[in-house]
Amino acid sequence: MEKIVIKDEFIKLGQAMKLAGFVDSGLDAKICIQAGEVRVNGEVCMQRGKKLYHGNTFSFHGEEAVIVSNIE
């Protein structure tokens, strides 16, 4: 499982997909999300701007990532 470390309270799903290396661009993320190919915490998510917080997971084509915040 890929760990996405963020320095803020949240990250948007499209940005997280790019950081995880699941897609190459925001446009690719948008297309995949709108096609229902992405799951957040096990459920299909079709919101590109969905906010992901510490502990949230997302998956795409069998690959999974978790959000880890380093805010203290």
Stockholm file with secondary structure:
# STOCKHOLM 1.0

chainA/1-72         MEKIVIKDEFIKLGQAMKLAGFVDSGLDAKICIQAGEVRVNGEVCMQRGKKLYHGNTFSFHGEEAVIVSNIE
#=GR chainA/1-72 SS CEEEEESSSEEEHHHHHHHHTSCSSHHHHHHHHHTTCEEETTEECCCTTCEEETTCEEEETTEEEEEEECCC
#=GC SS_cons        CEEEEESSSEEEHHHHHHHHTSCSSHHHHHHHHHTTCEEETTEECCCTTCEEETTCEEEETTEEEEEEECCC
//
